């Protein structure tokens, strides 16, 4: 079977006096030889021949070929005022236009030949479709040609000849077949081989194509030499017959010059060697230089300088011994990746270089001189109650500059610090890396940098003990309050110790234990400990109550802990406090009568309120100085732009705790909101957080940023899983039961899915469309469950409904208690109607269940053995319920967020459960439900890397095509 490749062909256009221009063809390869031209190499034909060229040198070369097509050159250089379109042959008739066109072509051809040569791609000259390409193929020589110029003195004047040498053979132009491909740099075809010629414009060969020797009459020698020969011989070797040649080969001086390598984008050093009459850059391949002078009586004198490579190398050794190395281009560079490190190297060695005879040339940057002087930095600090004052001074030569002036440069990654109008200081790369966090998270106030106390880990990481004195966090020993009516498990006691420790150091904390591990109890234990430590403050004397019935008289103080939580958890918290800390005075700040309570809120230990109430009554709450502000299910504040987030952050509190099993529910934005609440400013402003952490982590999975983020938040988030700490918790088993649709249901689903694909794929992802997308996807989810969910009048049945009801029947007959969750209330209603027909006792809890009724239905299920089934909507019952009497959990349909499902399971599988728990997911085969499971699995690992929790995709529409396949 034939294979194919891209081959380049050079085409001459003698009528327009331009160098040969390249074309690209697809050529067959037969027995390792180039066969016939198949097609022109353009994207569509390359694809049809399965030839890959993207992200390879071919892609760039093909672009050059396209630019140099005559039709494209005509279009590019067409005069704006021309009324008719001129052909390329007409355009080059204008001298100025031709100069511009030729200059453009030369630049592109220089790159073309370098790329083809470096990659050894097939090249041919004037290929004909009638013949195999191998007939016209030309090959590159690995050796460049050197020009040789010979002068011979005669009685009539001077004869000179031109030849080319590959160091093994000499080629006389008139005796060989030569075609000039490009003048400068010089590329030629010599006897069907492609050569580059060093140090000369190829046009200089033309006079010698027809003659071997050119004779210059005596009377024309001076004019010819000055105009023709001298410009040529500056860079090439010459020999002379009948002339005296003066040889110069002593180095008279050497200079180190720092230059910018525009290709690599860094600064390097080159060495310039000075001889009597010439200078040579070390990297130059030129080994000699020749000059012609006219002496007395117009006698021709030739002076030739020959480089002394041995002496030059000794000088180079002086530099390499100081830490520089020669790169492939014979330029000197440092070993670091810092683009400006050569300047620091020069600063360190300047005096020694001068002693060794080096002269120096230092470039300007942005037309400003670079201040090259030794520099040092010194820090000191003062520790305040809630922050650190950091003061740094940078000494550069005789200058002293506050470090605070460098902060914006470090944040913006701008290393050019203006010392004055004419001078800049290059901020060391090590400072940009080392002090980046200090600059990013600090706030500049005059000559100081203010760092939040919660960011103490940054100071410990950035500054050494010798540079700054940071007091370690205060150690507080926790002992359980004798008034706490609970026996804490070891991990719970550690959790309370951790919360108490943060309290004593005025640092916020997020308790992110797995659902069901007792975050509520740990919080109550912390509050009980704190209340034991309270002493009346002078400004509270008027608020102190005297209890006349205590013996002796007791001065009462109030904890003033405001706990904000979903309305569904009010009764649960109240019960838990009454159970574990009955000595607390508590009040529910909810309902229409709460205005009567408002004046007395500071006279309670615990105030329970809801997120909705807190938002509405922020004008009341923000006037009170609470001792504790605690958020349960704190993921509620994940939306940084919400009124709720704004209100919560206006409440004044000495200490803050957030409780959440899901600190990252959708994206890292959730984490920023959580951390901003407990320790404002710890992760910087949100725009900074987004640019610095969110995008690099979520889009690029940048491990360095992941580790940085973990370092910042680890001291303030405590996360334990059931598997880690509750080893005595009964076993949790999960299974998936795949169900099949009935034929009529399947036909309807396939039809709806096709309609959804046509409607959604390609839709823009603006906010206005997101609800539309979710509604369409939810319609498919409902149809996968039961056709009645989208058409109550249908007679179609559901395979899942039959499988689930059979499973429920089996559990009820075995006297098992079961929790049944669905994200659709209408889905639950299908099963409650079925239970009615089967005389199965059940209860329900949805978003319509009133807050004071939740306690009743929970108690009924927990205490009434005859109530076997508890139907719960996923969102309404996913948190705050202790339903340990159930040992079976059914998830009727998968939710986008696996955390919601995990919370639902935790209603049963939690502390207090004594039976093994079986979780069953019912998934309809060949539907969107299977895709949702795959999506959960694919996307869940992001926050595991941050704080060991799971996460769903940030945008469902990113996976639309996968969901609808």
Beta strands, then each sheet from edge to edge (+ up, - down):
strand 1: 3-13
strand 2: 18-30
strand 3: 33-40
strand 4: 123-125
strand 5: 137-140
strand 6: 145-153
strand 7: 157-165
strand 8: 170-172
strand 9: 178-182
strand 10: 186-190
strand 11: 193-198
strand 12: 213-217
strand 13: 237-241
strand 14: 245-248
strand 15: 253-261
strand 16: 266-274
strand 17: 279-281
strand 18: 288-294
strand 19: 300-306
strand 20: 325-326
strand 21: 332-333
strand 22: 358-361
strand 23: 369-370
strand 24: 375-383
strand 25: 387-396
strand 26: 399-402
strand 27: 416-420
strand 28: 423-426
strand 29: 443-445
strand 30: 448-452
strand 31: 509-511
strand 32: 545-547
strand 33: 554-556
strand 34: 561-565
strand 35: 586-588
strand 36: 606-610
strand 37: 625-632
strand 38: 652-659
strand 39: 717-718
strand 40: 732-739
strand 41: 818-822
strand 42: 842-845
strand 43: 869-873
strand 44: 888-891
strand 45: 917-924
sheet 1: 3+ 2- 1+ 4+ 5- 11- 6- 7+ 8-
sheet 2: 3+ 2- 1+ 4+ 5- 11- 10+ 9-
sheet 3: 3+ 2- 1+ 4+ 5- 11- 6- 13-
sheet 4: 3+ 2- 1+ 4+ 5- 11- 6- 7+ 12-
sheet 5: 14+ 19+ 18-
sheet 6: 17+ 16- 15+ 22+
sheet 7: 20+ 21-
sheet 8: 23+ 28+ 27-
sheet 9: 24+ 25- 26+
sheet 10: 24+ 25- 30+ 29-
sheet 11: 35+ 36+ 34+ 37+ 38+ 31+ 39+
sheet 12: 32+ 33-
sheet 13: 40+ 45+ 44+ 41+ 43+ 42+
end
